[in-house]
Amino acid sequence: MTKNNRDAYEEQKRPVKKSSGTKTSGGKTPGRKLSKKEQAKKTRRRIILFIAEIFVLLIMVMVLYITLSGEKTKRVDLDEFISEDIIINDTVKQAEETTMKGYRNIALFGVDSTTGALSKSTRSDCIMIASINQDTGDCKLVSVYRDTYLNLSNDTYNKCNAAYAKGGAEMAINMLNMNLDMNITDFVTVGFAGLSDTIDALGGVYIDVDDNEMTHLNSYQLTMADNLKRDYTPLRETGYILLDGLQATGYCRVRYGGGDDFRRTERQREVLSAVADQARKATPASLTQIANNVFSEVYTSLDLTEIVEVLTHVTDYNISETAGFPTEEYRTTGTVGSKGSCVIPVDLEQNVKWLHQFLFDDYEYEPSSTVKECSNKVAADTGAYVK
């Protein structure tokens, strides 16, 4: 890494400082107490701002395939079946009034589709939970490993990405809520067609690529370029360098050279952080173009019109931490009968305790009876117990 590249790298790593101006983000005079209506409007704006940033970031981690065509944007209203069909465990309902109060949790899915199918009949190869602290604006992202052996929400146990294929967003949300003691009711599903164009619209991203990653990166590039019917630029040097859309996408997809899918998840997070930096520097015109690229590949319960309106304020939010589930301390891998190679949550109950500590700073969380039942079943099926 050259000195200039190293300096740029260190600059990118520094946290973004919030403005120290004398006015609030809404132009209000400091010290005046906001009315309930103004507080509600401010909270909603924070949520929309965050979702806008997530659209920019999420597209960067949808890494398995590039769809050749996509469905038009669809908005789905979950209210009609939330009360009857969305599962929220009893313990979670209590936590909503205490440790989970003030947080909003949204499911983010990236589907493995080459036909533009976003609603179901396709596995969700990227599963993320975005947890928003509505008071501070801090956001945490948790990737749920796609091969994690869990209850699909219908007492069938399999790799968790099968839930979306079998029952779409509703079943996938229920899978997350049941196994992880979450209270998710909103979701965003994204296809892959706009991935490379999104990165290029941001001017590329700076990533530290090593020698053993370059060969695989170029191999993925070649495949994607063929699918997209476009030219590509082979990467011929390593180090901390600027990658274009196809190159960065290829980097995200690398799972060889040690670490397998866990290391690939780390690569996704590297790109995630780099994209966050680029998105904060982007012009309103660039962000609008990104929105146009991404929204044509979106299936969601959220209002996209509102998101577009506030894209220019995306810098107001901060992704404070990211992590993977199951956590390294309580996971292993192994073959589970006909299900094949799985990521096994060694003691799902302990993983859920860790998750609530990570997301909500709750060090005393006691998982629900449903989680405990699922934990026992996972242990019985896999033979995995805490050592």
C-alpha positions in Angstrom: 0.0 0.0 0.0 1.4 3.4 -1.0 1.7 6.3 1.4 -1.1 8.2 -0.4 -3.4 5.2 -0.4 -2.7 4.5 3.2 -3.5 8.1 4.2 -6.7 7.9 2.2 -7.5 4.6 4.0 -6.9 6.1 7.4 -9.1 9.1 6.5 -11.9 6.8 5.5 -11.7 4.9 8.7 -12.3 8.0 10.8 -15.9 8.3 12.1 -18.0 11.0 10.5 -18.5 13.9 12.9 -21.9 15.3 13.4 -22.5 19.0 12.9 -22.0 21.2 15.9 -24.2 24.0 14.6 -26.6 26.0 16.7 -29.8 24.8 15.0 -31.4 21.4 15.1 -31.9 19.3 11.9 -35.4 20.7 11.6 -34.3 24.3 11.9 -35.8 24.6 15.4 -34.2 26.8 18.1 -32.3 24.8 20.7 -34.1 24.5 24.0 -37.7 24.6 22.7 -39.6 21.5 23.6 -41.1 19.8 20.5 -44.8 19.1 20.5 -46.0 15.5 20.2 -46.8 16.1 16.5 -43.4 17.5 15.9 -41.7 14.6 17.7 -43.7 12.1 15.7 -42.7 13.8 12.5 -39.1 13.9 13.5 -39.1 10.2 14.5 -40.7 9.3 11.1 -38.1 11.3 9.3 -35.3 9.6 11.0 -36.7 6.2 10.0 -37.1 7.3 6.4 -33.5 8.7 6.4 -32.1 5.5 7.6 -34.1 3.4 5.1 -32.8 5.6 2.3 -29.3 4.9 3.4 -30.0 1.2 3.7 -31.2 1.1 0.1 -27.9 2.4 -1.0 -26.0 0.0 1.3 -28.1 -3.1 0.9 -27.6 -3.4 -2.8 -23.9 -3.7 -2.2 -24.2 -6.9 -0.2 -26.5 -8.8 -2.5 -23.7 -10.9 -3.8 -24.5 -14.2 -5.4 -26.1 -13.5 -8.8 -27.1 -10.6 -11.1 -30.7 -10.8 -12.3 -31.2 -10.3 -16.0 -34.6 -8.6 -15.5 -36.6 -7.4 -12.5 -40.1 -6.8 -11.3 -41.4 -3.3 -10.9 -41.4 -1.8 -7.4 -44.2 -3.2 -5.3 -45.5 -2.0 -1.9 -47.1 -4.6 0.3 -49.3 -3.6 3.3 -48.6 -6.1 6.1 -51.2 -4.6 8.4 -53.9 -6.9 7.1 -52.2 -10.0 8.5 -50.0 -8.7 11.3 -52.4 -9.4 14.1 -53.1 -13.0 13.0 -50.1 -14.2 10.9 -47.0 -12.3 12.0 -45.4 -14.1 15.0 -44.2 -12.1 17.9 -43.2 -14.1 21.0 -44.7 -13.2 24.4 -41.4 -12.2 26.0 -40.8 -9.7 23.1 -44.2 -8.0 23.7 -43.0 -7.3 27.2 -39.6 -6.1 26.0 -41.2 -3.6 23.7 -42.2 -1.6 26.7 -38.7 -1.7 28.3 -35.4 -2.6 26.6 -36.7 -2.6 23.0 -38.7 0.6 23.4 -37.6 3.3 21.0 -36.2 0.9 18.5 -37.6 -0.1 15.1 -36.4 -3.3 13.4 -36.7 -4.0 9.7 -35.8 -7.1 7.7 -33.7 -6.8 4.6 -33.6 -9.6 2.1 -31.5 -10.2 -1.0 -32.9 -13.0 -3.1 -31.2 -15.5 -5.3 -33.2 -14.9 -8.5 -32.3 -14.9 -12.2 -36.0 -14.4 -13.2 -36.9 -11.3 -11.3 -38.9 -13.2 -8.7 -38.9 -11.1 -5.6 -42.0 -12.1 -3.7 -41.4 -15.9 -3.1 -40.1 -19.1 -4.7 -36.5 -17.9 -4.4 -34.1 -18.3 -1.5 -32.9 -15.2 0.4 -29.2 -15.5 0.2 -28.7 -12.2 2.1 -30.7 -11.8 5.3 -30.1 -8.8 7.5 -31.8 -7.1 10.4 -31.6 -3.3 10.6 -32.2 -2.0 14.1 -32.8 1.7 14.4 -32.4 3.7 17.7 -35.1 6.3 17.0 -33.7 8.6 19.7 -30.1 8.8 18.7 -30.1 7.9 15.0 -27.6 5.1 15.5 -28.3 2.0 13.4 -27.0 -1.5 13.8 -26.9 -4.2 11.1 -26.9 -8.0 11.8 -26.4 -10.5 9.0 -28.1 -13.8 9.7 -26.0 -16.5 7.9 -28.1 -18.0 5.2 -27.3 -21.6 6.0 -28.2 -21.3 9.7 -30.2 -24.2 10.9 -33.5 -22.8 12.4 -37.2 -23.3 12.7 -38.7 -22.0 9.4 -41.7 -20.9 11.6 -43.8 -23.9 10.8 -41.9 -26.4 13.0 -39.9 -27.5 10.0 -36.1 -27.1 10.5 -33.8 -26.3 7.7 -31.4 -23.7 6.4 -33.0 -20.4 7.2 -32.9 -19.0 3.7 -35.5 -21.7 2.7 -38.2 -19.7 4.6 -38.4 -17.0 1.9 -38.6 -19.6 -0.9 -41.4 -21.4 0.8 -43.5 -18.5 2.1 -42.0 -15.2 0.9 -41.4 -12.2 3.2 -44.1 -13.2 5.7 -42.6 -16.6 6.4 -39.1 -15.2 6.5 -40.1 -12.5 9.0 -41.8 -15.1 11.1 -38.7 -17.2 11.0 -36.6 -14.3 12.3 -39.2 -13.3 15.0 -39.7 -16.9 16.2 -36.0 -17.9 16.5 -34.5 -14.6 17.5 -37.2 -13.0 19.7 -37.6 -10.0 17.3 -40.7 -7.9 16.5 -40.2 -7.2 12.8 -43.2 -6.2 10.7 -41.6 -4.3 7.8 -39.2 -5.6 5.1 -37.3 -4.7 2.0 -36.5 -7.3 -0.6 -33.9 -6.4 -3.3 -32.9 -8.2 -6.5 -29.4 -8.0 -8.1 -29.7 -6.2 -11.4 -28.7 -2.7 -10.2 -25.7 -3.7 -8.1 -22.8 -2.8 -10.4 -24.5 0.4 -11.7 -25.0 1.5 -8.1 -21.3 1.2 -7.2 -20.4 3.0 -10.4 -22.9 5.8 -9.7 -21.0 6.4 -6.4 -17.7 6.6 -8.3 -16.5 3.2 -7.1 -15.3 2.1 -3.6 -11.8 1.8 -2.0 -11.1 -1.7 -0.9 -7.9 -3.4 0.3 -7.5 -6.5 -2.0 -4.8 -9.1 -1.4 -3.2 -11.4 -3.9 -5.2 -14.6 -3.3 -8.5 -12.6 -3.7 -7.7 -11.0 -7.0 -7.9 -14.3 -9.1 -11.3 -15.2 -7.7 -12.5 -11.6 -8.0 -11.7 -11.6 -11.7 -13.4 -14.9 -12.2 -16.6 -13.6 -10.7 -16.3 -10.5 -12.8 -16.1 -12.5 -16.0 -19.3 -14.5 -15.1 -21.2 -11.3 -14.3 -20.0 -9.4 -17.3 -21.3 -12.3 -19.5 -24.7 -12.2 -17.8 -25.0 -8.5 -18.1 -23.6 -8.3 -21.7 -21.1 -5.7 -20.9 -17.3 -5.3 -20.8 -15.2 -5.6 -17.7 -11.8 -4.5 -16.5 -9.7 -7.3 -15.0 -8.0 -6.3 -11.8 -4.2 -6.4 -12.2 -2.9 -5.0 -8.9 -3.6 -5.5 -5.3 -3.5 -3.2 -2.2 -5.8 -0.4 -1.2 -7.3 0.5 -4.6 -10.5 1.9 -6.2 -12.8 -0.8 -7.5 -15.5 -0.2 -10.1 -19.0 -1.8 -9.9 -18.2 -5.2 -11.3 -14.9 -5.4 -9.4 -16.4 -4.6 -6.1 -19.3 -7.0 -6.7 -16.8 -9.7 -7.5 -14.9 -9.0 -4.3 -18.1 -9.3 -2.3 -18.7 -12.7 -3.8 -15.3 -14.2 -3.0 -15.7 -17.1 -0.6 -12.4 -18.9 -1.2 -8.9 -18.5 0.2 -9.9 -19.3 3.8 -12.9 -18.4 6.0 -15.5 -19.6 3.5 -18.9 -17.9 3.9 -17.9 -16.2 7.2 -14.9 -14.5 5.5 -17.2 -13.5 2.6 -19.5 -11.8 5.1 -16.5 -9.9 6.3 -15.8 -8.8 2.8 -19.4 -7.6 2.4 -18.9 -5.5 5.5 -15.8 -4.0 4.2 -17.7 -2.9 1.1 -20.6 -1.8 3.3 -18.4 0.6 5.2 -16.7 1.8 2.0 -20.1 2.5 0.4 -21.3 4.3 3.4 -18.4 6.7 3.1 -19.0 7.2 -0.6 -22.8 7.6 -0.1 -22.1 10.5 2.3 -20.1 12.2 -0.3 -22.5 11.7 -3.2 -24.4 14.5 -4.9 -28.3 14.6 -4.8 -28.2 13.7 -8.5 -26.1 10.6 -7.9 -28.3 9.4 -5.1 -31.4 10.0 -7.2 -29.9 7.8 -10.0 -29.0 5.2 -7.4 -32.6 5.2 -6.2 -33.9 4.8 -9.7 -31.6 1.8 -10.2 -32.5 0.1 -7.0 -36.2 0.8 -6.8 -36.9 -1.1 -10.0 -35.7 -4.2 -8.1 -37.5 -3.7 -4.8 -40.4 -5.5 -3.2 -41.3 -3.8 0.1 -43.8 -2.9 2.8 -42.4 0.7 2.9 -43.3 3.8 1.1 -40.6 4.5 -1.5 -41.9 7.9 -2.4 -41.1 9.2 1.0 -37.6 7.6 0.8 -36.8 9.4 -2.4 -37.9 12.7 -1.0 -35.2 12.6 1.7 -32.3 10.9 0.0 -30.3 14.1 0.1 -30.3 13.9 3.9 -28.8 10.4 4.1 -25.7 11.7 5.9 -27.8 12.4 9.1 -27.7 8.7 10.0 -24.8 6.6 11.3 -24.4 2.8 11.0 -22.6 2.3 14.3 -22.0 -1.4 14.4 -22.4 -4.6 12.3 -22.2 -8.3 13.2 -23.2 -11.8 12.2 -25.6 -14.3 13.7 -25.0 -16.8 15.1 -22.1 -15.2 17.0 -18.7 -16.9 16.7 -18.7 -18.0 20.3 -21.9 -20.0 19.9 -21.8 -21.4 16.4 -20.3 -24.3 14.6 -20.7 -26.0 11.1 -21.6 -29.5 10.2 -23.8 -31.7 8.1 -27.4 -32.1 9.2 -28.8 -35.1 7.4 -30.4 -34.3 4.1 -30.2 -30.6 4.8 -26.5 -30.8 4.0 -23.8 -28.4 5.4 -25.3 -25.9 7.9 -24.3 -23.2 10.2 -25.4 -24.5 13.6 -26.3 -22.2 16.5 -24.6 -24.0 19.4 -27.2 -23.1 22.0 -29.7 -20.8 20.2 -30.8 -19.5 23.6 -27.3 -18.0 24.3 -27.2 -16.6 20.7 -30.5 -14.7 21.3 -29.2 -13.3 24.6 -26.1 -12.1 22.7 -28.3 -10.6 20.0 -30.4 -8.5 22.4 -27.3 -7.4 24.2 -25.8 -6.3 20.9 -28.8 -4.6 19.5 -30.5 -3.2 22.6 -27.8 -3.1 25.3 -29.9 -5.6 27.3 -27.6 -7.6 29.4 -30.4 -9.3 31.4 -32.6 -10.5 28.6 -34.3 -13.9 29.1 -35.3 -15.6 25.9 -38.9 -16.7 25.4 -40.2 -20.2 25.9 -40.5 -20.5 22.1 -36.8 -19.7 21.6 -35.9 -22.3 24.3 -38.0 -24.9 22.5 -36.3 -24.1 19.2 -32.9 -24.2 20.9 -33.5 -27.7 22.3 -34.7 -29.0 18.9 -31.7 -27.6 17.1 -29.4 -29.3 19.7 -31.3 -32.6 19.4 -31.2 -32.5 15.6 -27.5 -31.6 15.3 -25.9 -32.9 18.5 -24.5 -29.5 19.1 -24.3 -28.4 22.7 -22.3 -25.8 24.6 -18.9 -27.2 25.5 
